[in-house]
Amino acid sequence: MIGDPALLRSCADRLDIRELLARYCICVDTGDADGFAAIFTEDALWSWAAVGLEYRGRPALRRLAQAIAECLTGAQHLACNPVIRLDDNDATSICQLTVFLSRPECIYTVLQGFYEDDLVRRGGRWLIARRVVRVENPEIITRGPIGEYYGPLIARLSEPG
């Protein structure tokens, strides 16, 4: 069992996918828009339907990451507890999402929810083909102090193009 090639590949794939999920958070939080876009397929879809946001393709995803970096410094995304289902060169993943926002007066827990992903292996590496963001109470980003901090980002993300 220890030397079983299928088991070894499954373990390696799961580790690669876990790193991919972590890289998403690190890239968006450090302003690495090119690195962020590179973890998606060329025609990937990123969607947060509850707030009316949808981005398709690497150029659009690069703009999303740039907007977050420029409008929301101090944000940190945490994706944890992934459940990964493998099917050869395709996979699905669901993981928990928490977003923190560090400000002088406190560290806010802004969002809690899930990322649901369709993943594909291309050129020997795993990429996100589709990411759906699901958050309970997404209206929190429009209210109170969190709404004040998120307002410029939401305005920018609502702009066409």
ZIMO-V928955 format. One record per backbone hydrogen bond with DSSP energy under -0.5 kcal/mol. NH is the residue of the N-H (numbers start at 1). CO is the residue of the C=O. If there is no record, write none. Layout:
nh:NH co:CO
nh:NH co:CO
This chain:
nh:4 co:1
nh:8 co:4
nh:9 co:5
nh:10 co:6
nh:11 co:7
nh:12 co:8
nh:13 co:9
nh:14 co:10
nh:15 co:11
nh:16 co:12
nh:17 co:13
nh:18 co:14
nh:19 co:15
nh:20 co:16
nh:21 co:17
nh:22 co:18
nh:23 co:19
nh:24 co:20
nh:25 co:21
nh:26 co:22
nh:27 co:23
nh:28 co:24
nh:29 co:25
nh:30 co:26
nh:31 co:27
nh:32 co:27
nh:33 co:31
nh:36 co:32
nh:37 co:33
nh:38 co:34
nh:39 co:35
nh:39 co:36
nh:40 co:37
nh:41 co:128
nh:44 co:41
nh:45 co:129
nh:46 co:55
nh:47 co:131
nh:48 co:53
nh:51 co:48
nh:52 co:49
nh:53 co:48
nh:55 co:46
nh:57 co:44
nh:58 co:42
nh:61 co:57
nh:62 co:58
nh:63 co:59
nh:64 co:60
nh:65 co:61
nh:66 co:62
nh:67 co:63
nh:68 co:64
nh:69 co:65
nh:70 co:66
nh:71 co:67
nh:72 co:68
nh:75 co:72
nh:76 co:100
nh:78 co:98
nh:80 co:78
nh:80 co:96
nh:83 co:94
nh:84 co:82
nh:85 co:92
nh:86 co:84
nh:87 co:90
nh:89 co:87
nh:90 co:87
nh:91 co:119
nh:92 co:85
nh:93 co:117
nh:94 co:83
nh:95 co:115
nh:96 co:80
nh:97 co:113
nh:98 co:78
nh:99 co:111
nh:100 co:76
nh:101 co:108
nh:102 co:74
nh:103 co:101
nh:103 co:106
nh:106 co:103
nh:108 co:101
nh:108 co:106
nh:110 co:99
nh:110 co:108
nh:111 co:99
nh:113 co:97
nh:114 co:134
nh:115 co:95
nh:116 co:132
nh:117 co:93
nh:117 co:115
nh:118 co:130
nh:119 co:91
nh:120 co:127
nh:121 co:89
nh:122 co:120
nh:122 co:125
nh:125 co:122
nh:127 co:120
nh:128 co:39
nh:129 co:118
nh:129 co:127
nh:130 co:118
nh:131 co:45
nh:132 co:116
nh:133 co:47
nh:134 co:114
nh:134 co:132
nh:136 co:112
nh:138 co:135
nh:140 co:137
nh:141 co:138
nh:142 co:139
nh:143 co:140
nh:147 co:143
nh:148 co:144
nh:149 co:145
nh:150 co:146
nh:151 co:147
nh:154 co:150
nh:155 co:151
nh:156 co:152
nh:157 co:153
nh:158 co:154
nh:159 co:155
nh:159 co:156
